[in-house]
């Protein structure tokens, strides 16, 4: 596990070499210069267009039209050359220049009215029409982003075909596709300008924490399904590519401010008054002589987060016939995870002596085999609901020649939020910084970047509640007082010594016992509570609940397109190297002085494509190899075919994908109160000897339920339910084989766009988690003699409750694989978009996803996806020259959610979003009024998540280049 960080001197040398080659290319080309100037106008209004992109085909050199709609461009190339004029919402034009000096060139752009004309990059890592993409792909351009009715563009991604979204808080959304969703999705890759945005210690994107604001987003591309053949590890269920605006192509000043409100009609435990949301952003970009350009962008958001108020009991099986559960473990109550079977205290000498001193020693046999939990604290008293997000993005670009551009960029994001993982985590001033250096041309790129994570003041909410209870009264004292008070109540009620009493008498005894044991409890809001809470949040795990994570990820990758060298096929090749440097100060991983933990991965791919049959058939094949230092190498092929006839395209593809076990899946070593989470590498299983006297937690729960019905903990009828666990498969990468067939085309005079896809996925070595509970000694599920029964009497009752003290845990949850079981899922999606007269559009999509394999009991299935879901949209971005609107309705059926935090049913939900916008040309601004979930239906997207409601907003956006 110990590694030295790599030496990057070779990388600097490589960039220097490219820089030198670029300069030589420029010097050779300076002998001939072509100069072009002119203007660009709107074909319908004849008004000059501001901000039109003008690019020299095959090069990186270009410019934009200025505030008067004019442009001037010098190119170090002799004619002929081709200029590409493009602007979102208009049809692109290619103009051939055959003179060295062209003046007063007037180019006319027509408003784009045909659907399906977008160009995408992510599907094949080269530019191609979205209609002829070999796999399913969705795209949002600038106009789609501006017209989204959701309160921010990132949430609007959820309206795309095939997208699943879940949310842990107001600013923490997670994107997924094709099943196996989670609040921390390690099966999905999100790239921003080519940079993987995963947090190194978590291995999943932290929503849009450090991504560009709406002002700086050029496009969003979404691919559902396996993409590992091109994008490597963990591009398993899909990929999201967010492209920001180039400072060469999008110049000038822009800014927006949004005033929003939430918490309308708050329920018990939530704010009873409407809460404000503040959001704003500013962006400035400038280019100099088409050689240098820079951009600076900043944004902020502050809000009152959605509250966690779910009081569902995760330990309902221990209630028995009582009218309430003394051992309740409620979802958004923390501290009650600590529980004990008070029947175990019958044999404690200290309890026996205290009972005799109180004169109730005869009532020791009346102590029931009942699980009792400590009194916890509501989440609202422990976490910070003051949600915020502050971001800074900047870039400096230099065109070292007409064929190569060098750039440095930085993305920084800091936020306060609440995240649901194995526990509820309060992310306080959590921040991620990414630095990237990139050299790119028309046919290549080479980039290196680092992601630097800082947990800030983030802490575990559950553990905070546990530690507060530990502070005012330790567990041994509390459970001892509870047990003695229970016996005392039974005596006061006149129950015969040794008898169990009636259900009513037992309930009264439990209430009396809790009141006695809770004497001295810190009351939320009191000085003692506040001081203790703050102290615990400032001490690192395990003494306190504070994380100390400073993990890093380093990535270098490159790609080359051989289009200038080879013309009989299209050929691309690329390679990548990634290094994780895990640094949690022992609060997540067992890293520390003398035990540095790093993980290295490398990979390479090649892709070839060929068009045949008069360009009506396109064949494509790719192959990728990846190797993680802890696992065997993975080979992933992809084969696809696209048949084109006019505007109709049929696609077929077979592709494989894989995902490496995450950094936590390999190395986590963390007490989460209910269990100790362990990485799946052999070292951790051996360290804690998790298979000694171990039984599956699923069978332990069955055993606990049986005891709750009145059976003795040593009754063979109860112990026979226990299933020993002597071993688990060694952790390894998971693979998927994916088959897809689809159609995308235009019909009805090119006014109706249809996109259909069916997929079938087969997963092998499915990565999952399972839990075991250890007894202090042997337990015989089916005892065959009195000696074994006697041993069971000592050891079996300990299985009824988890031991939560760090270093003494008896419950372990570890990562493993389902070996020999192929997990299968399938689904389909169809999208329709119709262009109506007068610029109205109507559309919709339907998504079907189904897990068609049964996951063995005791393992997390975590499919976590509604079987049926649909979206409907209607709008007009140019109802008049100034007015536009958009409406979207989305619905999903109820479904089961399984995670290491909680398992239960997520109810169906139907939400309506709407917006209307008005352009104020005099001040180059757009006013927008709208809302998400405007009917204010309370809903949740994951079991254990917060109940969310409506967000209403009004915003104003200024753009210096607004036409």
Secondary structure as the mmCIF struct_conf table of DSSP 4:
data_model
#
loop_
_struct_conf.conf_type_id
_struct_conf.id
_struct_conf.beg_label_comp_id
_struct_conf.beg_label_asym_id
_struct_conf.beg_label_seq_id
_struct_conf.end_label_comp_id
_struct_conf.end_label_asym_id
_struct_conf.end_label_seq_id
HELX_LH_PP_P HELX_LH_PP_P1 UNK A 4 UNK A 7
HELX_RH_AL_P HELX_RH_AL_P1 UNK A 9 UNK A 29
TURN_TY1_P TURN_TY1_P1 UNK A 30 UNK A 31
STRN STRN1 UNK A 34 UNK A 42
TURN_TY1_P TURN_TY1_P2 UNK A 43 UNK A 45
HELX_LH_PP_P HELX_LH_PP_P2 UNK A 47 UNK A 47
STRN STRN2 UNK A 48 UNK A 48
HELX_LH_PP_P HELX_LH_PP_P3 UNK A 49 UNK A 49
BEND BEND1 UNK A 50 UNK A 51
STRN STRN3 UNK A 53 UNK A 56
TURN_TY1_P TURN_TY1_P3 UNK A 57 UNK A 58
BEND BEND2 UNK A 59 UNK A 60
STRN STRN4 UNK A 62 UNK A 64
TURN_TY1_P TURN_TY1_P4 UNK A 67 UNK A 68
BEND BEND3 UNK A 69 UNK A 69
STRN STRN5 UNK A 70 UNK A 75
BEND BEND4 UNK A 76 UNK A 77
HELX_LH_PP_P HELX_LH_PP_P4 UNK A 78 UNK A 78
BEND BEND5 UNK A 79 UNK A 79
HELX_LH_PP_P HELX_LH_PP_P5 UNK A 80 UNK A 80
STRN STRN6 UNK A 81 UNK A 86
TURN_TY1_P TURN_TY1_P5 UNK A 88 UNK A 89
STRN STRN7 UNK A 90 UNK A 90
STRN STRN8 UNK A 93 UNK A 97
BEND BEND6 UNK A 99 UNK A 100
STRN STRN9 UNK A 101 UNK A 109
HELX_LH_PP_P HELX_LH_PP_P6 UNK A 110 UNK A 110
STRN STRN10 UNK A 111 UNK A 111
HELX_LH_PP_P HELX_LH_PP_P7 UNK A 112 UNK A 112
BEND BEND7 UNK A 114 UNK A 116
STRN STRN11 UNK A 119 UNK A 120
BEND BEND8 UNK A 121 UNK A 121
TURN_TY1_P TURN_TY1_P6 UNK A 122 UNK A 125
BEND BEND9 UNK A 126 UNK A 126
STRN STRN12 UNK A 128 UNK A 129
HELX_RH_3T_P HELX_RH_3T_P1 UNK A 130 UNK A 132
BEND BEND10 UNK A 134 UNK A 135
STRN STRN13 UNK A 138 UNK A 140
HELX_RH_AL_P HELX_RH_AL_P2 UNK A 142 UNK A 146
TURN_TY1_P TURN_TY1_P7 UNK A 147 UNK A 147
BEND BEND11 UNK A 150 UNK A 152
HELX_RH_AL_P HELX_RH_AL_P3 UNK A 153 UNK A 156
HELX_RH_3T_P HELX_RH_3T_P2 UNK A 157 UNK A 159
BEND BEND12 UNK A 160 UNK A 160
TURN_TY1_P TURN_TY1_P8 UNK A 161 UNK A 162
STRN STRN14 UNK A 164 UNK A 169
TURN_TY1_P TURN_TY1_P9 UNK A 170 UNK A 171
STRN STRN15 UNK A 172 UNK A 176
BEND BEND13 UNK A 178 UNK A 179
BEND BEND14 UNK A 183 UNK A 184
TURN_TY1_P TURN_TY1_P10 UNK A 186 UNK A 187
STRN STRN16 UNK A 188 UNK A 192
TURN_TY1_P TURN_TY1_P11 UNK A 193 UNK A 194
STRN STRN17 UNK A 195 UNK A 196
STRN STRN18 UNK A 198 UNK A 198
TURN_TY1_P TURN_TY1_P12 UNK A 200 UNK A 202
BEND BEND15 UNK A 204 UNK A 204
STRN STRN19 UNK A 205 UNK A 205
TURN_TY1_P TURN_TY1_P13 UNK A 207 UNK A 210
BEND BEND16 UNK A 211 UNK A 211
HELX_LH_PP_P HELX_LH_PP_P8 UNK A 212 UNK A 213
HELX_RH_3T_P HELX_RH_3T_P3 UNK A 214 UNK A 216
STRN STRN20 UNK A 217 UNK A 224
BEND BEND17 UNK A 225 UNK A 225
HELX_RH_AL_P HELX_RH_AL_P4 UNK A 228 UNK A 231
TURN_TY1_P TURN_TY1_P14 UNK A 233 UNK A 234
BEND BEND18 UNK A 237 UNK A 237
STRN STRN21 UNK A 238 UNK A 244
HELX_LH_PP_P HELX_LH_PP_P9 UNK A 245 UNK A 246
TURN_TY1_P TURN_TY1_P15 UNK A 247 UNK A 249
BEND BEND19 UNK A 250 UNK A 250
STRN STRN22 UNK A 252 UNK A 262
TURN_TY1_P TURN_TY1_P16 UNK A 264 UNK A 265
TURN_TY1_P TURN_TY1_P17 UNK A 268 UNK A 269
BEND BEND20 UNK A 270 UNK A 270
BEND BEND21 UNK A 272 UNK A 273
STRN STRN23 UNK A 275 UNK A 288
TURN_TY1_P TURN_TY1_P18 UNK A 289 UNK A 291
STRN STRN24 UNK A 292 UNK A 304
HELX_LH_PP_P HELX_LH_PP_P10 UNK A 305 UNK A 307
STRN STRN25 UNK A 313 UNK A 313
TURN_TY1_P TURN_TY1_P19 UNK A 314 UNK A 315
HELX_RH_3T_P HELX_RH_3T_P4 UNK A 316 UNK A 318
TURN_TY1_P TURN_TY1_P20 UNK A 320 UNK A 321
BEND BEND22 UNK A 322 UNK A 324
TURN_TY1_P TURN_TY1_P21 UNK A 326 UNK A 327
STRN STRN26 UNK A 330 UNK A 330
TURN_TY1_P TURN_TY1_P22 UNK A 331 UNK A 332
STRN STRN27 UNK A 333 UNK A 334
BEND BEND23 UNK A 335 UNK A 335
TURN_TY1_P TURN_TY1_P23 UNK A 336 UNK A 337
STRN STRN28 UNK A 339 UNK A 341
HELX_RH_3T_P HELX_RH_3T_P5 UNK A 342 UNK A 347
HELX_RH_AL_P HELX_RH_AL_P5 UNK A 349 UNK A 357
TURN_TY1_P TURN_TY1_P24 UNK A 358 UNK A 359
HELX_RH_3T_P HELX_RH_3T_P6 UNK A 361 UNK A 366
BEND BEND24 UNK A 369 UNK A 369
STRN STRN29 UNK A 371 UNK A 373
STRN STRN30 UNK A 377 UNK A 378
HELX_RH_3T_P HELX_RH_3T_P7 UNK A 379 UNK A 381
TURN_TY1_P TURN_TY1_P25 UNK A 382 UNK A 382
BEND BEND25 UNK A 383 UNK A 383
STRN STRN31 UNK A 386 UNK A 401
TURN_TY1_P TURN_TY1_P26 UNK A 402 UNK A 403
STRN STRN32 UNK A 404 UNK A 420
BEND BEND26 UNK A 421 UNK A 423
STRN STRN33 UNK A 424 UNK A 440
BEND BEND27 UNK A 442 UNK A 443
STRN STRN34 UNK A 444 UNK A 454
TURN_TY1_P TURN_TY1_P27 UNK A 456 UNK A 457
STRN STRN35 UNK A 459 UNK A 460
HELX_RH_AL_P HELX_RH_AL_P6 UNK A 461 UNK A 472
BEND BEND28 UNK A 473 UNK A 473
HELX_RH_AL_P HELX_RH_AL_P7 UNK A 475 UNK A 492
TURN_TY1_P TURN_TY1_P28 UNK A 493 UNK A 494
HELX_LH_PP_P HELX_LH_PP_P11 UNK A 495 UNK A 496
TURN_TY1_P TURN_TY1_P29 UNK A 497 UNK A 498
HELX_RH_AL_P HELX_RH_AL_P8 UNK A 503 UNK A 517
TURN_TY1_P TURN_TY1_P30 UNK A 518 UNK A 520
HELX_LH_PP_P HELX_LH_PP_P12 UNK A 521 UNK A 523
TURN_TY1_P TURN_TY1_P31 UNK A 524 UNK A 525
BEND BEND29 UNK A 526 UNK A 526
HELX_RH_AL_P HELX_RH_AL_P9 UNK A 527 UNK A 538
BEND BEND30 UNK A 539 UNK A 539
STRN STRN36 UNK A 540 UNK A 540
TURN_TY1_P TURN_TY1_P32 UNK A 541 UNK A 543
BEND BEND31 UNK A 544 UNK A 545
STRN STRN37 UNK A 546 UNK A 546
STRN STRN38 UNK A 552 UNK A 561
HELX_RH_3T_P HELX_RH_3T_P8 UNK A 562 UNK A 564
TURN_TY1_P TURN_TY1_P33 UNK A 565 UNK A 565
BEND BEND32 UNK A 568 UNK A 569
STRN STRN39 UNK A 570 UNK A 582
TURN_TY1_P TURN_TY1_P34 UNK A 585 UNK A 586
BEND BEND33 UNK A 587 UNK A 588
STRN STRN40 UNK A 589 UNK A 589
BEND BEND34 UNK A 590 UNK A 590
STRN STRN41 UNK A 592 UNK A 592
TURN_TY1_P TURN_TY1_P35 UNK A 593 UNK A 594
STRN STRN42 UNK A 595 UNK A 595
STRN STRN43 UNK A 597 UNK A 612
TURN_TY1_P TURN_TY1_P36 UNK A 613 UNK A 616
STRN STRN44 UNK A 617 UNK A 628
TURN_TY1_P TURN_TY1_P37 UNK A 629 UNK A 630
BEND BEND35 UNK A 631 UNK A 631
STRN STRN45 UNK A 634 UNK A 645
TURN_TY1_P TURN_TY1_P38 UNK A 646 UNK A 647
STRN STRN46 UNK A 648 UNK A 659
HELX_LH_PP_P HELX_LH_PP_P13 UNK A 660 UNK A 662
HELX_RH_AL_P HELX_RH_AL_P10 UNK A 663 UNK A 667
STRN STRN47 UNK A 668 UNK A 668
STRN STRN48 UNK A 669 UNK A 671
BEND BEND36 UNK A 673 UNK A 674
STRN STRN49 UNK A 676 UNK A 678
BEND BEND37 UNK A 680 UNK A 681
HELX_RH_AL_P HELX_RH_AL_P11 UNK A 682 UNK A 688
TURN_TY1_P TURN_TY1_P39 UNK A 689 UNK A 693
STRN STRN50 UNK A 694 UNK A 696
HELX_RH_AL_P HELX_RH_AL_P12 UNK A 697 UNK A 708
TURN_TY1_P TURN_TY1_P40 UNK A 709 UNK A 710
TURN_TY1_P TURN_TY1_P41 UNK A 713 UNK A 714
HELX_RH_AL_P HELX_RH_AL_P13 UNK A 716 UNK A 719
TURN_TY1_P TURN_TY1_P42 UNK A 720 UNK A 721
STRN STRN51 UNK A 724 UNK A 724
HELX_LH_PP_P HELX_LH_PP_P14 UNK A 729 UNK A 731
STRN STRN52 UNK A 734 UNK A 747
TURN_TY1_P TURN_TY1_P43 UNK A 748 UNK A 751
STRN STRN53 UNK A 752 UNK A 764
BEND BEND38 UNK A 765 UNK A 765
STRN STRN54 UNK A 766 UNK A 774
BEND BEND39 UNK A 776 UNK A 777
TURN_TY1_P TURN_TY1_P44 UNK A 781 UNK A 782
BEND BEND40 UNK A 785 UNK A 785
HELX_RH_AL_P HELX_RH_AL_P14 UNK A 786 UNK A 795
HELX_RH_3T_P HELX_RH_3T_P9 UNK A 796 UNK A 800
BEND BEND41 UNK A 801 UNK A 801
BEND BEND42 UNK A 805 UNK A 805
TURN_TY1_P TURN_TY1_P45 UNK A 806 UNK A 807
STRN STRN55 UNK A 811 UNK A 818
TURN_TY1_P TURN_TY1_P46 UNK A 819 UNK A 820
STRN STRN56 UNK A 823 UNK A 835
HELX_RH_3T_P HELX_RH_3T_P10 UNK A 837 UNK A 839
STRN STRN57 UNK A 841 UNK A 851
BEND BEND43 UNK A 853 UNK A 853
HELX_LH_PP_P HELX_LH_PP_P15 UNK A 854 UNK A 856
TURN_TY1_P TURN_TY1_P47 UNK A 857 UNK A 858
STRN STRN58 UNK A 859 UNK A 859
BEND BEND44 UNK A 867 UNK A 867
STRN STRN59 UNK A 868 UNK A 876
TURN_TY1_P TURN_TY1_P48 UNK A 877 UNK A 878
BEND BEND45 UNK A 879 UNK A 882
STRN STRN60 UNK A 883 UNK A 892
STRN STRN61 UNK A 895 UNK A 898
BEND BEND46 UNK A 900 UNK A 901
STRN STRN62 UNK A 903 UNK A 906
HELX_LH_PP_P HELX_LH_PP_P16 UNK A 907 UNK A 908
STRN STRN63 UNK A 909 UNK A 920
HELX_RH_3T_P HELX_RH_3T_P11 UNK A 921 UNK A 923
TURN_TY1_P TURN_TY1_P49 UNK A 924 UNK A 924
STRN STRN64 UNK A 925 UNK A 932
BEND BEND47 UNK A 933 UNK A 933
TURN_TY1_P TURN_TY1_P50 UNK A 934 UNK A 935
STRN STRN65 UNK A 939 UNK A 939
BEND BEND48 UNK A 941 UNK A 942
TURN_TY1_P TURN_TY1_P51 UNK A 943 UNK A 944
BEND BEND49 UNK A 945 UNK A 945
STRN STRN66 UNK A 948 UNK A 948
STRN STRN67 UNK A 951 UNK A 959
TURN_TY1_P TURN_TY1_P52 UNK A 960 UNK A 961
#
